[in-house]
Amino acid sequence: MLNEIEKISAIEEPRIYDNDSKKFIEHFYELRKRLLYFVAAFLTSLIITYFTSPYVVNLLQSSAISHEIELNVFKVTESVSIYAKTMLLQSVCLSFPILIMQLFLFIKPAISKNITKGFIVFSIIVSILFFLGVLIGYYFLTPFLFSFFLGVTEDLSMNTMYNFSDYFQFVFMICLLTGLILEIPAFMVFLTHLGIISPTTIKKFRKFLYPIFCITAVVLTPPDFISDITAMILLISIFEIGLALCAFLENKRKN
């Protein structure tokens, strides 16, 4: 009897293993398909932004002129590099919603209908917040920081030559950082809605998150003290707003 049971289990184990392997391969191919769709969307965005990049470069030049900044090019290849960076920035903005959508389609079979509806709303909000952050960084934060730096330069009675690549990198990092910062509350609320995290858990890790925010701000922003401090304040403030929204959602759920 025992021998027969061992024979049956020996026959069934490979079947279970084969089924698990089959599911893993199916998930792998599905993930690869979603990533290929995203790569195709990103490459398509690069082609589109090839034609829009001159307008973006002119926009940057006009913003520099409004601050009475004369932009210079010091390398032969710098002009091509400027257009390439401009195309990259636009492609990231255009393909970001596609990435969120492909991630949603990948996990959709494994989640319930209620979570599916929540994820759709979350995807829309995340995309809107990212574009809103980029606009805030370009139209509000960047002029504020430039006014401050130009004021310091005037106080020192110095003449400064501005490199176009450095100027673009400064604007790019500020816009990207503000776009990502505004994503924090959305992710925190969504994870709280799923029950993955809770306000109590977040508060416990607050002392570890603050140093991470400070390091992130220093790494992503241009190498100057004011930009670092501004980014730190923004990161911590947005995090606290997200924590307050999570606490509100948790209290509403309990009541």
Secondary structure, 3 states (H helix, E strand, C coil): CHHHHHHHHHHHHHHHHHHHHHHHHHHHHHHHHHHHHHHHHHHHHHHHHHHHHHHHHHHHHHHHHHCCCCEECCCCCHHHHHHHHHHHHHHHHHHHHHHHHHHHHHHHHHCCHHHHHHHHHHHHHHHHHHHHHHHHHHHHHHHHHHHHHHHHHHHCCCCCCEEHHHHHHHHHHHHHHHHHHCHHHHHHHHHHHHCCCCHHHHHHCHHHHHHHHHHHHHHHCCCCHHHHHHHHHHHHHHHHHHHHHHHHHHHHHHC
